[in-house]
Amino acid sequence: MKLTKDRHVVVGADFAGFPLKEAVKKHLQERGWVVEDLTPNPEDAPMYHRVGFMLGAQIAEREYEKALAFCGSGMGIHVAASKVPHVHAAVCESVPAARRASTANSCNVMAMGAFYIAPRLGKAMADAFLESSFGDGYEDWDGFAEYHQIGFDECENFDYAAYRDNGFQVVEPREAVLGAEPRGLAF
């Protein structure tokens, strides 16, 4: 698997997200990232949902640890990528949201909408998402990692039929005690 700690990422965009993807890709390459671009030509870029499936497959097949997805709103490509097993995708429109998607929700795909995100913001969001990991910045918050790990695990292993059969309740839920929020935590 190509890991973010080794500065590897996979990207893709539909026609609407293509210009933002190009700006973010260039920025990452200038910073030493190896960027695999699944959609290098705008005239050949598949529809948004197909790009989402393509990126999701890179995660599901354990080719890449993280992916960046770009379309007009970020929504459609996110929905499609989320249909692929083992994808935990987020649509982000700010640097704090991008960082939080990685640090708190352990997301492995971040979607951005080129209709709403300027190139400079997209670059900063990519940096925040790719250069942070689960738990970063929350080391002093008792129970934080366990609390969010339960959320990740229950999403990763979600079985709708079992959930329905259990009266729309999580089967064998785990619990975590989340301690008091540390003073000075800004996100």
Rosetta blueprint (number, residue, H / E / L):
1 M L
2 K E
3 L L
4 T H
5 K H
6 D H
7 R L
8 H E
9 V E
10 V E
11 V E
12 G E
13 A E
14 D L
15 F L
16 A L
17 G L
18 F H
19 P H
20 L H
21 K H
22 E H
23 A H
24 V H
25 K H
26 K H
27 H H
28 L H
29 Q H
30 E H
31 R L
32 G L
33 W L
34 V E
35 V E
36 E E
37 D E
38 L L
39 T L
40 P L
41 N L
42 P H
43 E H
44 D H
45 A L
46 P L
47 M L
48 Y H
49 H H
50 R H
51 V H
52 G H
53 F H
54 M H
55 L H
56 G H
57 A H
58 Q H
59 I H
60 A H
61 E L
62 R L
63 E L
64 Y E
65 E L
66 K L
67 A E
68 L E
69 A E
70 F E
71 C E
72 G L
73 S L
74 G L
75 M H
76 G H
77 I H
78 H H
79 V H
80 A H
81 A H
82 S H
83 K L
84 V L
85 P L
86 H L
87 V L
88 H L
89 A E
90 A E
91 V E
92 C L
93 E L
94 S L
95 V H
96 P H
97 A H
98 A H
99 R H
100 R H
101 A H
102 S H
103 T H
104 A L
105 N L
106 S L
107 C L
108 N L
109 V E
110 M E
111 A E
112 M E
113 G E
114 A L
115 F L
116 Y L
117 I L
118 A L
119 P H
120 R H
121 L H
122 G H
123 K H
124 A H
125 M H
126 A H
127 D H
128 A H
129 F H
130 L H
131 E L
132 S L
133 S L
134 F L
135 G L
136 D L
137 G L
138 Y L
139 E L
140 D L
141 W L
142 D L
143 G L
144 F H
145 A H
146 E H
147 Y H
148 H H
149 Q H
150 I H
151 G H
152 F H
153 D H
154 E H
155 C H
156 E H
157 N L
158 F L
159 D L
160 Y H
161 A H
162 A H
163 Y H
164 R H
165 D H
166 N L
167 G L
168 F L
169 Q L
170 V L
171 V L
172 E L
173 P L
174 R L
175 E L
176 A L
177 V L
178 L L
179 G L
180 A L
181 E L
182 P L
183 R L
184 G L
185 L L
186 A L
187 F L
